[in-house]
Amino acid sequence: MMTRDEMISELQKRDCRVIFKKIDGDERDMTCTLVENVLPEMKGSDRQKNDAVIRAFDINKQAFRSFRVENVISFT
């Protein structure tokens, strides 16, 4: 499985499909990205950095969503 840094690096280059298990146990299939010219303008964030989580832009929902690295089933 990929590391957090590898996933972030791929997300910064292209759209990625991430399948992961949500906290409530449901499975989620998300197409997301961190490509700068796709992201909306971001305001300052008060969120504390969490190395166990990746926050990425969900292309279909047009909003930021987070997933836990340890819960990733597939990353393509």
mmCIF file of the N, C-alpha and C atoms, coordinates in Angstrom:
data_MODEL
# 
_entry.id   MODEL 
# 
loop_
_atom_site.group_PDB 
_atom_site.id 
_atom_site.type_symbol 
_atom_site.label_atom_id 
_atom_site.label_alt_id 
_atom_site.label_comp_id 
_atom_site.label_asym_id 
_atom_site.label_entity_id 
_atom_site.label_seq_id 
_atom_site.pdbx_PDB_ins_code 
_atom_site.Cartn_x 
_atom_site.Cartn_y 
_atom_site.Cartn_z 
_atom_site.occupancy 
_atom_site.B_iso_or_equiv 
_atom_site.pdbx_formal_charge 
_atom_site.auth_seq_id 
_atom_site.auth_comp_id 
_atom_site.auth_asym_id 
_atom_site.auth_atom_id 
_atom_site.pdbx_PDB_model_num 
ATOM 1   N N  . MET A 1 1  ? 0.851   -1.186 0.000   1.00 0.00 ? 1  MET A N  1 
ATOM 2   C CA . MET A 1 1  ? 0.000   0.000  0.000   1.00 0.00 ? 1  MET A CA 1 
ATOM 3   C C  . MET A 1 1  ? 0.896   1.248  0.000   1.00 0.00 ? 1  MET A C  1 
ATOM 4   N N  . MET A 1 2  ? 0.382   2.294  -0.568  1.00 0.00 ? 2  MET A N  1 
ATOM 5   C CA . MET A 1 2  ? 1.134   3.549  -0.668  1.00 0.00 ? 2  MET A CA 1 
ATOM 6   C C  . MET A 1 2  ? 1.203   4.255  0.686   1.00 0.00 ? 2  MET A C  1 
ATOM 7   N N  . THR A 1 3  ? 2.232   5.065  0.852   1.00 0.00 ? 3  THR A N  1 
ATOM 8   C CA . THR A 1 3  ? 2.338   5.876  2.058   1.00 0.00 ? 3  THR A CA 1 
ATOM 9   C C  . THR A 1 3  ? 1.493   7.141  1.894   1.00 0.00 ? 3  THR A C  1 
ATOM 10  N N  . ARG A 1 4  ? 1.296   7.846  2.973   1.00 0.00 ? 4  ARG A N  1 
ATOM 11  C CA . ARG A 1 4  ? 0.548   9.107  2.942   1.00 0.00 ? 4  ARG A CA 1 
ATOM 12  C C  . ARG A 1 4  ? 1.205   10.088 1.978   1.00 0.00 ? 4  ARG A C  1 
ATOM 13  N N  . ASP A 1 5  ? 2.526   10.220 2.061   1.00 0.00 ? 5  ASP A N  1 
ATOM 14  C CA . ASP A 1 5  ? 3.246   11.161 1.191   1.00 0.00 ? 5  ASP A CA 1 
ATOM 15  C C  . ASP A 1 5  ? 3.118   10.782 -0.285  1.00 0.00 ? 5  ASP A C  1 
ATOM 16  N N  . GLU A 1 6  ? 3.150   9.483  -0.583  1.00 0.00 ? 6  GLU A N  1 
ATOM 17  C CA . GLU A 1 6  ? 2.993   9.031  -1.965  1.00 0.00 ? 6  GLU A CA 1 
ATOM 18  C C  . GLU A 1 6  ? 1.592   9.359  -2.485  1.00 0.00 ? 6  GLU A C  1 
ATOM 19  N N  . MET A 1 7  ? 0.582   9.164  -1.637  1.00 0.00 ? 7  MET A N  1 
ATOM 20  C CA . MET A 1 7  ? -0.790  9.483  -2.035  1.00 0.00 ? 7  MET A CA 1 
ATOM 21  C C  . MET A 1 7  ? -0.945  10.976 -2.304  1.00 0.00 ? 7  MET A C  1 
ATOM 22  N N  . ILE A 1 8  ? -0.417  11.791 -1.421  1.00 0.00 ? 8  ILE A N  1 
ATOM 23  C CA . ILE A 1 8  ? -0.503  13.246 -1.600  1.00 0.00 ? 8  ILE A CA 1 
ATOM 24  C C  . ILE A 1 8  ? 0.214   13.662 -2.875  1.00 0.00 ? 8  ILE A C  1 
ATOM 25  N N  . SER A 1 9  ? 1.370   13.084 -3.138  1.00 0.00 ? 9  SER A N  1 
ATOM 26  C CA . SER A 1 9  ? 2.124   13.396 -4.349  1.00 0.00 ? 9  SER A CA 1 
ATOM 27  C C  . SER A 1 9  ? 1.302   13.075 -5.595  1.00 0.00 ? 9  SER A C  1 
ATOM 28  N N  . GLU A 1 10 ? 0.651   11.925 -5.623  1.00 0.00 ? 10 GLU A N  1 
ATOM 29  C CA . GLU A 1 10 ? -0.187  11.549 -6.769  1.00 0.00 ? 10 GLU A CA 1 
ATOM 30  C C  . GLU A 1 10 ? -1.391  12.482 -6.894  1.00 0.00 ? 10 GLU A C  1 
ATOM 31  N N  . LEU A 1 11 ? -2.009  12.825 -5.777  1.00 0.00 ? 11 LEU A N  1 
ATOM 32  C CA . LEU A 1 11 ? -3.166  13.724 -5.795  1.00 0.00 ? 11 LEU A CA 1 
ATOM 33  C C  . LEU A 1 11 ? -2.795  15.111 -6.314  1.00 0.00 ? 11 LEU A C  1 
ATOM 34  N N  . GLN A 1 12 ? -1.569  15.524 -6.086  1.00 0.00 ? 12 GLN A N  1 
ATOM 35  C CA . GLN A 1 12 ? -1.111  16.841 -6.557  1.00 0.00 ? 12 GLN A CA 1 
ATOM 36  C C  . GLN A 1 12 ? -0.849  16.838 -8.066  1.00 0.00 ? 12 GLN A C  1 
ATOM 37  N N  . LYS A 1 13 ? -0.723  15.640 -8.658  1.00 0.00 ? 13 LYS A N  1 
ATOM 38  C CA . LYS A 1 13 ? -0.441  15.524 -10.092 1.00 0.00 ? 13 LYS A CA 1 
ATOM 39  C C  . LYS A 1 13 ? -1.689  15.277 -10.927 1.00 0.00 ? 13 LYS A C  1 
ATOM 40  N N  . ARG A 1 14 ? -2.702  14.578 -10.345 1.00 0.00 ? 14 ARG A N  1 
ATOM 41  C CA . ARG A 1 14 ? -3.833  14.129 -11.154 1.00 0.00 ? 14 ARG A CA 1 
ATOM 42  C C  . ARG A 1 14 ? -5.044  13.800 -10.283 1.00 0.00 ? 14 ARG A C  1 
ATOM 43  N N  . ASP A 1 15 ? -6.156  13.471 -10.967 1.00 0.00 ? 15 ASP A N  1 
ATOM 44  C CA . ASP A 1 15 ? -7.338  12.970 -10.281 1.00 0.00 ? 15 ASP A CA 1 
ATOM 45  C C  . ASP A 1 15 ? -7.067  11.526 -9.889  1.00 0.00 ? 15 ASP A C  1 
ATOM 46  N N  . CYS A 1 16 ? -7.460  11.145 -8.690  1.00 0.00 ? 16 CYS A N  1 
ATOM 47  C CA . CYS A 1 16 ? -7.257  9.789  -8.207  1.00 0.00 ? 16 CYS A CA 1 
ATOM 48  C C  . CYS A 1 16 ? -8.578  9.215  -7.709  1.00 0.00 ? 16 CYS A C  1 
ATOM 49  N N  . ARG A 1 17 ? -8.715  7.911  -7.853  1.00 0.00 ? 17 ARG A N  1 
ATOM 50  C CA . ARG A 1 17 ? -9.886  7.225  -7.319  1.00 0.00 ? 17 ARG A CA 1 
ATOM 51  C C  . ARG A 1 17 ? -9.461  6.553  -6.030  1.00 0.00 ? 17 ARG A C  1 
ATOM 52  N N  . VAL A 1 18 ? -10.145 6.908  -4.941  1.00 0.00 ? 18 VAL A N  1 
ATOM 53  C CA . VAL A 1 18 ? -9.824  6.366  -3.628  1.00 0.00 ? 18 VAL A CA 1 
ATOM 54  C C  . VAL A 1 18 ? -11.050 5.626  -3.098  1.00 0.00 ? 18 VAL A C  1 
ATOM 55  N N  . ILE A 1 19 ? -10.856 4.376  -2.768  1.00 0.00 ? 19 ILE A N  1 
ATOM 56  C CA . ILE A 1 19 ? -11.911 3.606  -2.113  1.00 0.00 ? 19 ILE A CA 1 
ATOM 57  C C  . ILE A 1 19 ? -11.431 3.381  -0.681  1.00 0.00 ? 19 ILE A C  1 
ATOM 58  N N  . PHE A 1 20 ? -12.273 3.762  0.267   1.00 0.00 ? 20 PHE A N  1 
ATOM 59  C CA . PHE A 1 20 ? -11.870 3.658  1.665   1.00 0.00 ? 20 PHE A CA 1 
ATOM 60  C C  . PHE A 1 20 ? -13.063 3.328  2.547   1.00 0.00 ? 20 PHE A C  1 
ATOM 61  N N  . LYS A 1 21 ? -12.757 2.847  3.740   1.00 0.00 ? 21 LYS A N  1 
ATOM 62  C CA . LYS A 1 21 ? -13.785 2.544  4.713   1.00 0.00 ? 21 LYS A CA 1 
ATOM 63  C C  . LYS A 1 21 ? -13.957 3.772  5.600   1.00 0.00 ? 21 LYS A C  1 
ATOM 64  N N  . LYS A 1 22 ? -15.196 4.261  5.669   1.00 0.00 ? 22 LYS A N  1 
ATOM 65  C CA . LYS A 1 22 ? -15.497 5.421  6.502   1.00 0.00 ? 22 LYS A CA 1 
ATOM 66  C C  . LYS A 1 22 ? -15.499 5.007  7.977   1.00 0.00 ? 22 LYS A C  1 
ATOM 67  N N  . ILE A 1 23 ? -15.476 5.994  8.854   1.00 0.00 ? 23 ILE A N  1 
ATOM 68  C CA . ILE A 1 23 ? -15.460 5.739  10.296  1.00 0.00 ? 23 ILE A CA 1 
ATOM 69  C C  . ILE A 1 23 ? -16.664 4.893  10.719  1.00 0.00 ? 23 ILE A C  1 
ATOM 70  N N  . ASP A 1 24 ? -17.825 5.125  10.062  1.00 0.00 ? 24 ASP A N  1 
ATOM 71  C CA . ASP A 1 24 ? -19.037 4.377  10.428  1.00 0.00 ? 24 ASP A CA 1 
ATOM 72  C C  . ASP A 1 24 ? -19.068 2.971  9.827   1.00 0.00 ? 24 ASP A C  1 
ATOM 73  N N  . GLY A 1 25 ? -18.011 2.594  9.087   1.00 0.00 ? 25 GLY A N  1 
ATOM 74  C CA . GLY A 1 25 ? -17.924 1.256  8.531   1.00 0.00 ? 25 GLY A CA 1 
ATOM 75  C C  . GLY A 1 25 ? -18.360 1.153  7.077   1.00 0.00 ? 25 GLY A C  1 
ATOM 76  N N  . ASP A 1 26 ? -19.060 2.174  6.568   1.00 0.00 ? 26 ASP A N  1 
ATOM 77  C CA . ASP A 1 26 ? -19.472 2.170  5.163   1.00 0.00 ? 26 ASP A CA 1 
ATOM 78  C C  . ASP A 1 26 ? -18.251 2.322  4.265   1.00 0.00 ? 26 ASP A C  1 
ATOM 79  N N  . GLU A 1 27 ? -18.372 1.815  3.045   1.00 0.00 ? 27 GLU A N  1 
ATOM 80  C CA . GLU A 1 27 ? -17.305 1.962  2.058   1.00 0.00 ? 27 GLU A CA 1 
ATOM 81  C C  . GLU A 1 27 ? -17.627 3.152  1.159   1.00 0.00 ? 27 GLU A C  1 
ATOM 82  N N  . ARG A 1 28 ? -16.628 3.938  0.837   1.00 0.00 ? 28 ARG A N  1 
ATOM 83  C CA . ARG A 1 28 ? -16.824 5.120  -0.001  1.00 0.00 ? 28 ARG A CA 1 
ATOM 84  C C  . ARG A 1 28 ? -15.884 5.054  -1.189  1.00 0.00 ? 28 ARG A C  1 
ATOM 85  N N  . ASP A 1 29 ? -16.387 5.435  -2.351  1.00 0.00 ? 29 ASP A N  1 
ATOM 86  C CA . ASP A 1 29 ? -15.614 5.485  -3.593  1.00 0.00 ? 29 ASP A CA 1 
ATOM 87  C C  . ASP A 1 29 ? -15.587 6.954  -4.004  1.00 0.00 ? 29 ASP A C  1 
ATOM 88  N N  . MET A 1 30 ? -14.417 7.554  -4.007  1.00 0.00 ? 30 MET A N  1 
ATOM 89  C CA . MET A 1 30 ? -14.310 8.994  -4.225  1.00 0.00 ? 30 MET A CA 1 
ATOM 90  C C  . MET A 1 30 ? -13.254 9.290  -5.295  1.00 0.00 ? 30 MET A C  1 
ATOM 91  N N  . THR A 1 31 ? -13.604 10.169 -6.226  1.00 0.00 ? 31 THR A N  1 
ATOM 92  C CA . THR A 1 31 ? -12.632 10.693 -7.179  1.00 0.00 ? 31 THR A CA 1 
ATOM 93  C C  . THR A 1 31 ? -12.221 12.060 -6.648  1.00 0.00 ? 31 THR A C  1 
ATOM 94  N N  . CYS A 1 32 ? -10.939 12.214 -6.381  1.00 0.00 ? 32 CYS A N  1 
ATOM 95  C CA . CYS A 1 32 ? -10.491 13.450 -5.741  1.00 0.00 ? 32 CYS A CA 1 
ATOM 96  C C  . CYS A 1 32 ? -9.146  13.894 -6.301  1.00 0.00 ? 32 CYS A C  1 
ATOM 97  N N  . THR A 1 33 ? -8.751  15.105 -5.915  1.00 0.00 ? 33 THR A N  1 
ATOM 98  C CA . THR A 1 33 ? -7.506  15.675 -6.414  1.00 0.00 ? 33 THR A CA 1 
ATOM 99  C C  . THR A 1 33 ? -6.965  16.714 -5.439  1.00 0.00 ? 33 THR A C  1 
ATOM 100 N N  . LEU A 1 34 ? -5.699  17.053 -5.641  1.00 0.00 ? 34 LEU A N  1 
ATOM 101 C CA . LEU A 1 34 ? -5.067  18.201 -4.985  1.00 0.00 ? 34 LEU A CA 1 
ATOM 102 C C  . LEU A 1 34 ? -4.318  19.029 -6.028  1.00 0.00 ? 34 LEU A C  1 
ATOM 103 N N  . VAL A 1 35 ? -4.723  18.904 -7.308  1.00 0.00 ? 35 VAL A N  1 
ATOM 104 C CA . VAL A 1 35 ? -4.124  19.692 -8.384  1.00 0.00 ? 35 VAL A CA 1 
ATOM 105 C C  . VAL A 1 35 ? -4.515  21.151 -8.151  1.00 0.00 ? 35 VAL A C  1 
ATOM 106 N N  . GLU A 1 36 ? -3.531  22.026 -8.027  1.00 0.00 ? 36 GLU A N  1 
ATOM 107 C CA . GLU A 1 36 ? -3.774  23.404 -7.602  1.00 0.00 ? 36 GLU A CA 1 
ATOM 108 C C  . GLU A 1 36 ? -4.782  24.172 -8.438  1.00 0.00 ? 36 GLU A C  1 
ATOM 109 N N  . ASN A 1 37 ? -4.726  24.049 -9.773  1.00 0.00 ? 37 ASN A N  1 
ATOM 110 C CA . ASN A 1 37 ? -5.621  24.868 -10.597 1.00 0.00 ? 37 ASN A CA 1 
ATOM 111 C C  . ASN A 1 37 ? -7.063  24.350 -10.595 1.00 0.00 ? 37 ASN A C  1 
ATOM 112 N N  . VAL A 1 38 ? -7.319  23.204 -9.955  1.00 0.00 ? 38 VAL A N  1 
ATOM 113 C CA . VAL A 1 38 ? -8.677  22.664 -9.835  1.00 0.00 ? 38 VAL A CA 1 
ATOM 114 C C  . VAL A 1 38 ? -9.315  23.072 -8.507  1.00 0.00 ? 38 VAL A C  1 
ATOM 115 N N  . LEU A 1 39 ? -8.483  23.293 -7.506  1.00 0.00 ? 39 LEU A N  1 
ATOM 116 C CA . LEU A 1 39 ? -8.976  23.585 -6.161  1.00 0.00 ? 39 LEU A CA 1 
ATOM 117 C C  . LEU A 1 39 ? -9.625  24.965 -6.082  1.00 0.00 ? 39 LEU A C  1 
ATOM 118 N N  . PRO A 1 40 ? -10.696 25.079 -5.289  1.00 0.00 ? 40 PRO A N  1 
ATOM 119 C CA . PRO A 1 40 ? -11.283 26.400 -5.066  1.00 0.00 ? 40 PRO A CA 1 
ATOM 120 C C  . PRO A 1 40 ? -10.334 27.227 -4.196  1.00 0.00 ? 40 PRO A C  1 
ATOM 121 N N  . GLU A 1 41 ? -10.562 28.528 -4.168  1.00 0.00 ? 41 GLU A N  1 
ATOM 122 C CA . GLU A 1 41 ? -9.734  29.386 -3.322  1.00 0.00 ? 41 GLU A CA 1 
ATOM 123 C C  . GLU A 1 41 ? -9.934  28.960 -1.876  1.00 0.00 ? 41 GLU A C  1 
ATOM 124 N N  . MET A 1 42 ? -8.821  28.736 -1.199  1.00 0.00 ? 42 MET A N  1 
ATOM 125 C CA . MET A 1 42 ? -8.916  28.254 0.175   1.00 0.00 ? 42 MET A CA 1 
ATOM 126 C C  . MET A 1 42 ? -8.651  29.392 1.147   1.00 0.00 ? 42 MET A C  1 
ATOM 127 N N  . LYS A 1 43 ? -9.517  29.459 2.133   1.00 0.00 ? 43 LYS A N  1 
ATOM 128 C CA . LYS A 1 43 ? -9.328  30.443 3.204   1.00 0.00 ? 43 LYS A CA 1 
ATOM 129 C C  . LYS A 1 43 ? -8.507  29.772 4.291   1.00 0.00 ? 43 LYS A C  1 
ATOM 130 N N  . GLY A 1 44 ? -8.025  30.537 5.227   1.00 0.00 ? 44 GLY A N  1 
ATOM 131 C CA . GLY A 1 44 ? -7.237  29.973 6.317   1.00 0.00 ? 44 GLY A CA 1 
ATOM 132 C C  . GLY A 1 44 ? -8.007  28.881 7.027   1.00 0.00 ? 44 GLY A C  1 
ATOM 133 N N  . SER A 1 45 ? -7.304  27.894 7.498   1.00 0.00 ? 45 SER A N  1 
ATOM 134 C CA . SER A 1 45 ? -7.952  26.769 8.168   1.00 0.00 ? 45 SER A CA 1 
ATOM 135 C C  . SER A 1 45 ? -7.487  26.689 9.615   1.00 0.00 ? 45 SER A C  1 
ATOM 136 N N  . ASP A 1 46 ? -8.458  26.488 10.489  1.00 0.00 ? 46 ASP A N  1 
ATOM 137 C CA . ASP A 1 46 ? -8.144  26.344 11.916  1.00 0.00 ? 46 ASP A CA 1 
ATOM 138 C C  . ASP A 1 46 ? -7.913  24.890 12.281  1.00 0.00 ? 46 ASP A C  1 
ATOM 139 N N  . ARG A 1 47 ? -8.050  24.003 11.296  1.00 0.00 ? 47 ARG A N  1 
ATOM 140 C CA . ARG A 1 47 ? -7.921  22.581 11.579  1.00 0.00 ? 47 ARG A CA 1 
ATOM 141 C C  . ARG A 1 47 ? -6.498  22.228 11.976  1.00 0.00 ? 47 ARG A C  1 
ATOM 142 N N  . GLN A 1 48 ? -6.419  21.343 12.941  1.00 0.00 ? 48 GLN A N  1 
ATOM 143 C CA . GLN A 1 48 ? -5.128  20.851 13.376  1.00 0.00 ? 48 GLN A CA 1 
ATOM 144 C C  . GLN A 1 48 ? -4.651  19.795 12.388  1.00 0.00 ? 48 GLN A C  1 
ATOM 145 N N  . LYS A 1 49 ? -3.374  19.820 12.034  1.00 0.00 ? 49 LYS A N  1 
ATOM 146 C CA . LYS A 1 49 ? -2.831  18.850 11.085  1.00 0.00 ? 49 LYS A CA 1 
ATOM 147 C C  . LYS A 1 49 ? -2.848  17.469 11.719  1.00 0.00 ? 49 LYS A C  1 
ATOM 148 N N  . ASN A 1 50 ? -3.322  16.506 10.942  1.00 0.00 ? 50 ASN A N  1 
ATOM 149 C CA . ASN A 1 50 ? -3.403  15.133 11.415  1.00 0.00 ? 50 ASN A CA 1 
ATOM 150 C C  . ASN A 1 50 ? -2.720  14.249 10.365  1.00 0.00 ? 50 ASN A C  1 
ATOM 151 N N  . ASP A 1 51 ? -1.598  13.656 10.725  1.00 0.00 ? 51 ASP A N  1 
ATOM 152 C CA . ASP A 1 51 ? -0.831  12.850 9.775   1.00 0.00 ? 51 ASP A CA 1 
ATOM 153 C C  . ASP A 1 51 ? -1.516  11.543 9.396   1.00 0.00 ? 51 ASP A C  1 
ATOM 154 N N  . ALA A 1 52 ? -2.589  11.181 10.087  1.00 0.00 ? 52 ALA A N  1 
ATOM 155 C CA . ALA A 1 52 ? -3.309  9.947  9.778   1.00 0.00 ? 52 ALA A CA 1 
ATOM 156 C C  . ALA A 1 52 ? -4.388  10.178 8.720   1.00 0.00 ? 52 ALA A C  1 
ATOM 157 N N  . VAL A 1 53 ? -4.628  11.458 8.368   1.00 0.00 ? 53 VAL A N  1 
ATOM 158 C CA . VAL A 1 53 ? -5.740  11.827 7.498   1.00 0.00 ? 53 VAL A CA 1 
ATOM 159 C C  . VAL A 1 53 ? -5.235  12.607 6.285   1.00 0.00 ? 53 VAL A C  1 
ATOM 160 N N  . ILE A 1 54 ? -5.887  12.398 5.137   1.00 0.00 ? 54 ILE A N  1 
ATOM 161 C CA . ILE A 1 54 ? -5.635  13.212 3.945   1.00 0.00 ? 54 ILE A CA 1 
ATOM 162 C C  . ILE A 1 54 ? -6.914  13.964 3.624   1.00 0.00 ? 54 ILE A C  1 
ATOM 163 N N  . ARG A 1 55 ? -6.802  15.243 3.427   1.00 0.00 ? 55 ARG A N  1 
ATOM 164 C CA . ARG A 1 55 ? -7.931  16.086 3.033   1.00 0.00 ? 55 ARG A CA 1 
ATOM 165 C C  . ARG A 1 55 ? -7.752  16.421 1.558   1.00 0.00 ? 55 ARG A C  1 
ATOM 166 N N  . ALA A 1 56 ? -8.717  16.004 0.742   1.00 0.00 ? 56 ALA A N  1 
ATOM 167 C CA . ALA A 1 56 ? -8.611  16.204 -0.701  1.00 0.00 ? 56 ALA A CA 1 
ATOM 168 C C  . ALA A 1 56 ? -9.931  16.750 -1.239  1.00 0.00 ? 56 ALA A C  1 
ATOM 169 N N  . PHE A 1 57 ? -9.887  17.306 -2.453  1.00 0.00 ? 57 PHE A N  1 
ATOM 170 C CA . PHE A 1 57 ? -11.067 17.891 -3.077  1.00 0.00 ? 57 PHE A CA 1 
ATOM 171 C C  . PHE A 1 57 ? -11.820 16.825 -3.856  1.00 0.00 ? 57 PHE A C  1 
ATOM 172 N N  . ASP A 1 58 ? -13.059 16.543 -3.425  1.00 0.00 ? 58 ASP A N  1 
ATOM 173 C CA . ASP A 1 58 ? -13.921 15.559 -4.094  1.00 0.00 ? 58 ASP A CA 1 
ATOM 174 C C  . ASP A 1 58 ? -14.483 16.213 -5.350  1.00 0.00 ? 58 ASP A C  1 
ATOM 175 N N  . ILE A 1 59 ? -14.126 15.686 -6.506  1.00 0.00 ? 59 ILE A N  1 
ATOM 176 C CA . ILE A 1 59 ? -14.499 16.280 -7.787  1.00 0.00 ? 59 ILE A CA 1 
ATOM 177 C C  . ILE A 1 59 ? -16.004 16.226 -8.017  1.00 0.00 ? 59 ILE A C  1 
ATOM 178 N N  . ASN A 1 60 ? -16.637 15.139 -7.618  1.00 0.00 ? 60 ASN A N  1 
ATOM 179 C CA . ASN A 1 60 ? -18.076 14.997 -7.836  1.00 0.00 ? 60 ASN A CA 1 
ATOM 180 C C  . ASN A 1 60 ? -18.907 15.851 -6.893  1.00 0.00 ? 60 ASN A C  1 
ATOM 181 N N  . LYS A 1 61 ? -18.510 15.941 -5.644  1.00 0.00 ? 61 LYS A N  1 
ATOM 182 C CA . LYS A 1 61 ? -19.260 16.733 -4.663  1.00 0.00 ? 61 LYS A CA 1 
ATOM 183 C C  . LYS A 1 61 ? -18.840 18.201 -4.653  1.00 0.00 ? 61 LYS A C  1 
ATOM 184 N N  . GLN A 1 62 ? -17.715 18.504 -5.321  1.00 0.00 ? 62 GLN A N  1 
ATOM 185 C CA . GLN A 1 62 ? -17.184 19.866 -5.357  1.00 0.00 ? 62 GLN A CA 1 
ATOM 186 C C  . GLN A 1 62 ? -16.983 20.429 -3.947  1.00 0.00 ? 62 GLN A C  1 
ATOM 187 N N  . ALA A 1 63 ? -16.390 19.595 -3.094  1.00 0.00 ? 63 ALA A N  1 
ATOM 188 C CA . ALA A 1 63 ? -16.128 19.988 -1.709  1.00 0.00 ? 63 ALA A CA 1 
ATOM 189 C C  . ALA A 1 63 ? -14.967 19.152 -1.172  1.00 0.00 ? 63 ALA A C  1 
ATOM 190 N N  . PHE A 1 64 ? -14.338 19.661 -0.130  1.00 0.00 ? 64 PHE A N  1 
ATOM 191 C CA . PHE A 1 64 ? -13.247 18.914 0.486   1.00 0.00 ? 64 PHE A CA 1 
ATOM 192 C C  . PHE A 1 64 ? -13.808 17.793 1.351   1.00 0.00 ? 64 PHE A C  1 
ATOM 193 N N  . ARG A 1 65 ? -13.155 16.649 1.271   1.00 0.00 ? 65 ARG A N  1 
ATOM 194 C CA . ARG A 1 65 ? -13.495 15.486 2.079   1.00 0.00 ? 65 ARG A CA 1 
ATOM 195 C C  . ARG A 1 65 ? -12.194 14.893 2.609   1.00 0.00 ? 65 ARG A C  1 
ATOM 196 N N  . SER A 1 66 ? -12.289 14.185 3.715   1.00 0.00 ? 66 SER A N  1 
ATOM 197 C CA . SER A 1 66 ? -11.104 13.587 4.327   1.00 0.00 ? 66 SER A CA 1 
ATOM 198 C C  . SER A 1 66 ? -11.249 12.075 4.416   1.00 0.00 ? 66 SER A C  1 
ATOM 199 N N  . PHE A 1 67 ? -10.110 11.413 4.397   1.00 0.00 ? 67 PHE A N  1 
ATOM 200 C CA . PHE A 1 67 ? -10.099 9.972  4.614   1.00 0.00 ? 67 PHE A CA 1 
ATOM 201 C C  . PHE A 1 67 ? -8.851  9.602  5.395   1.00 0.00 ? 67 PHE A C  1 
ATOM 202 N N  . ARG A 1 68 ? -8.988  8.549  6.183   1.00 0.00 ? 68 ARG A N  1 
ATOM 203 C CA . ARG A 1 68 ? -7.873  8.056  6.976   1.00 0.00 ? 68 ARG A CA 1 
ATOM 204 C C  . ARG A 1 68 ? -7.013  7.142  6.092   1.00 0.00 ? 68 ARG A C  1 
ATOM 205 N N  . VAL A 1 69 ? -5.715  7.388  6.108   1.00 0.00 ? 69 VAL A N  1 
ATOM 206 C CA . VAL A 1 69 ? -4.767  6.609  5.293   1.00 0.00 ? 69 VAL A CA 1 
ATOM 207 C C  . VAL A 1 69 ? -4.891  5.122  5.606   1.00 0.00 ? 69 VAL A C  1 
ATOM 208 N N  . GLU A 1 70 ? -5.023  4.775  6.862   1.00 0.00 ? 70 GLU A N  1 
ATOM 209 C CA . GLU A 1 70 ? -5.085  3.354  7.262   1.00 0.00 ? 70 GLU A CA 1 
ATOM 210 C C  . GLU A 1 70 ? -6.354  2.658  6.769   1.00 0.00 ? 70 GLU A C  1 
ATOM 211 N N  . ASN A 1 71 ? -7.383  3.432  6.378   1.00 0.00 ? 71 ASN A N  1 
ATOM 212 C CA . ASN A 1 71 ? -8.657  2.857  5.941   1.00 0.00 ? 71 ASN A CA 1 
ATOM 213 C C  . ASN A 1 71 ? -8.776  2.768  4.407   1.00 0.00 ? 71 ASN A C  1 
ATOM 214 N N  . VAL A 1 72 ? -7.710  3.134  3.694   1.00 0.00 ? 72 VAL A N  1 
ATOM 215 C CA . VAL A 1 72 ? -7.743  3.083  2.225   1.00 0.00 ? 72 VAL A CA 1 
ATOM 216 C C  . VAL A 1 72 ? -7.697  1.618  1.769   1.00 0.00 ? 72 VAL A C  1 
ATOM 217 N N  . ILE A 1 73 ? -8.672  1.262  0.929   1.00 0.00 ? 73 ILE A N  1 
ATOM 218 C CA . ILE A 1 73 ? -8.753  -0.082 0.369   1.00 0.00 ? 73 ILE A CA 1 
ATOM 219 C C  . ILE A 1 73 ? -8.061  -0.101 -0.992  1.00 0.00 ? 73 ILE A C  1 
ATOM 220 N N  . SER A 1 74 ? -8.278  0.956  -1.787  1.00 0.00 ? 74 SER A N  1 
ATOM 221 C CA . SER A 1 74 ? -7.705  1.044  -3.125  1.00 0.00 ? 74 SER A CA 1 
ATOM 222 C C  . SER A 1 74 ? -7.398  2.501  -3.449  1.00 0.00 ? 74 SER A C  1 
ATOM 223 N N  . PHE A 1 75 ? -6.261  2.730  -4.094  1.00 0.00 ? 75 PHE A N  1 
ATOM 224 C CA . PHE A 1 75 ? -5.846  4.070  -4.501  1.00 0.00 ? 75 PHE A CA 1 
ATOM 225 C C  . PHE A 1 75 ? -5.311  3.975  -5.932  1.00 0.00 ? 75 PHE A C  1 
ATOM 226 N N  . THR A 1 76 ? -6.089  4.498  -6.893  1.00 0.00 ? 76 THR A N  1 
ATOM 227 C CA . THR A 1 76 ? -5.653  4.431  -8.296  1.00 0.00 ? 76 THR A CA 1 
ATOM 228 C C  . THR A 1 76 ? -5.822  5.766  -8.972  1.00 0.00 ? 76 THR A C  1 
# 
